[in-house]
Amino acid sequence: MKNEDSLLEREGNDMVKHPNKWKEFIQNLKQNIYIVYLAYRHPKTPWYAKAFSLLIVAYALSPIDLIPDFIPVLGYLDEVILLPLGILGVFTLIPNQVLRECREMASRTPKMLRKNWAAAIVILLVWISLATTVLFKWVI
């Protein structure tokens, strides 16, 4: 069990120490999202990891970004920083044995995830609620 615990620790530390690992992680973003999806469906994944996994997968598959891409620099912040950090966060919550099984399964099966319009509606509702909150704070 000690080897399994240190495996994820080493992986995270390697990304911090070696920028090429981070670049590789971002390049494999689709595969990592699929791994998170498989972990969400795995029966041995704890409920809190499933909840966070669901949020990450829904956001990744949403055709609408929380931060629109046309905003200079900030527009790509979610794809380059927020989404990979969310995936790493999910990976730390998932038991190593489950994560290993999901990685093996992802390498054997084709990725079948598509854009999710339900997630897009959630993102739109977040934007509308933020806009409404700001509007009422300024008006009232």
C-alpha positions as CSV (number, residue, x, y, z in Angstrom):
1,M,0.0,0.0,0.0
2,K,2.9,2.3,0.7
3,N,4.1,2.0,-2.9
4,E,0.6,2.8,-4.2
5,D,0.4,5.9,-2.0
6,S,3.8,7.2,-3.0
7,L,3.1,6.6,-6.7
8,L,0.5,9.4,-6.9
9,E,2.7,11.6,-4.7
10,R,5.7,11.1,-7.1
11,E,3.5,11.8,-10.1
12,G,2.3,15.1,-8.7
13,N,5.8,16.1,-7.5
14,D,7.3,15.2,-10.9
15,M,4.9,17.6,-12.6
16,V,5.9,20.4,-10.3
17,K,9.6,19.7,-10.7
18,H,9.6,19.0,-14.4
19,P,7.6,21.3,-16.6
20,N,7.7,18.7,-19.4
21,K,5.5,16.3,-17.3
22,W,3.0,19.1,-16.9
23,K,3.0,19.7,-20.7
24,E,2.5,16.0,-21.3
25,F,-0.4,15.9,-18.8
26,I,-2.1,18.8,-20.6
27,Q,-1.5,17.1,-24.0
28,N,-3.2,14.0,-22.6
29,L,-6.1,16.0,-21.3
30,K,-8.8,14.1,-23.2
31,Q,-7.5,10.8,-21.9
32,N,-7.3,12.1,-18.3
33,I,-10.9,13.4,-18.6
34,Y,-11.9,9.9,-19.7
35,I,-10.1,8.4,-16.8
36,V,-12.0,10.7,-14.4
37,Y,-15.2,9.6,-16.1
38,L,-14.4,6.0,-15.6
39,A,-13.5,6.6,-12.0
40,Y,-16.8,8.3,-11.5
41,R,-18.6,5.2,-12.7
42,H,-16.3,2.8,-10.7
43,P,-18.2,1.3,-7.7
44,K,-15.2,1.6,-5.3
45,T,-14.8,5.4,-5.8
46,P,-15.9,7.3,-2.7
47,W,-18.9,9.5,-3.0
48,Y,-17.0,12.8,-2.5
49,A,-14.6,11.8,-5.3
50,K,-17.6,10.9,-7.5
51,A,-19.2,14.3,-6.8
52,F,-16.0,16.2,-7.7
53,S,-15.4,13.9,-10.8
54,L,-18.9,14.7,-12.0
55,L,-18.3,18.4,-11.8
56,I,-15.0,18.1,-13.6
57,V,-16.3,15.9,-16.4
58,A,-19.4,18.0,-16.9
59,Y,-17.3,21.2,-17.1
60,A,-14.9,19.5,-19.5
61,L,-17.7,18.3,-21.8
62,S,-19.7,21.5,-21.7
63,P,-19.6,23.4,-25.0
64,I,-19.7,26.7,-23.0
65,D,-16.8,27.8,-21.0
66,L,-17.1,29.5,-17.6
67,I,-14.5,31.9,-18.9
68,P,-15.2,32.6,-22.6
69,D,-12.2,32.0,-24.9
70,F,-12.5,35.4,-26.5
71,I,-11.3,37.1,-23.3
72,P,-7.5,37.6,-23.8
73,V,-5.3,35.4,-21.7
74,L,-8.1,34.5,-19.2
75,G,-10.2,32.8,-21.9
76,Y,-7.8,29.9,-22.0
77,L,-7.1,29.8,-18.3
78,D,-9.7,27.0,-17.7
79,E,-8.3,24.7,-20.4
80,V,-4.7,25.2,-19.5
81,I,-4.8,25.6,-15.7
82,L,-8.2,25.1,-14.1
83,L,-9.2,21.9,-15.8
84,P,-5.8,20.1,-15.3
85,L,-5.8,21.2,-11.7
86,G,-9.3,19.9,-11.2
87,I,-8.3,16.5,-12.8
88,L,-5.2,16.3,-10.5
89,G,-7.5,17.1,-7.5
90,V,-9.8,14.3,-8.5
91,F,-6.8,11.9,-8.9
92,T,-5.8,12.6,-5.4
93,L,-9.3,11.8,-4.1
94,I,-9.6,8.5,-6.0
95,P,-8.0,5.4,-4.4
96,N,-4.8,4.4,-6.2
97,Q,-6.1,0.9,-7.1
98,V,-9.2,2.4,-8.7
99,L,-7.2,4.9,-10.5
100,R,-4.9,2.2,-11.8
101,E,-7.8,0.1,-13.1
102,C,-9.4,3.2,-14.8
103,R,-6.1,4.0,-16.5
104,E,-5.8,0.5,-17.8
105,M,-9.4,0.5,-19.0
106,A,-9.0,3.9,-20.7
107,S,-5.9,2.7,-22.6
108,R,-7.9,-0.4,-23.9
109,T,-11.2,1.3,-24.9
110,P,-11.9,4.2,-27.3
111,K,-12.9,7.5,-25.8
112,M,-16.7,8.0,-26.3
113,L,-17.4,11.2,-24.5
114,R,-19.2,14.0,-26.3
115,K,-20.2,17.5,-25.6
116,N,-22.8,17.7,-22.9
117,W,-25.6,20.3,-23.4
118,A,-26.9,19.7,-19.9
119,A,-23.6,20.9,-18.5
120,A,-23.8,23.9,-20.8
121,I,-27.1,24.8,-19.2
122,V,-25.5,24.6,-15.8
123,I,-22.7,26.9,-16.9
124,L,-25.2,29.4,-18.4
125,L,-27.1,29.3,-15.1
126,V,-23.9,30.1,-13.2
127,W,-23.3,33.1,-15.5
128,I,-26.8,34.3,-15.2
129,S,-26.8,34.1,-11.4
130,L,-23.4,35.9,-11.2
131,A,-24.7,38.6,-13.5
132,T,-27.9,38.9,-11.5
133,T,-26.0,39.1,-8.3
134,V,-23.7,41.8,-9.6
135,L,-26.6,43.7,-11.1
136,F,-28.6,43.7,-7.9
137,K,-25.6,44.6,-5.7
138,W,-25.0,47.7,-7.9
139,V,-28.6,48.7,-8.3
140,I,-29.7,48.2,-4.6
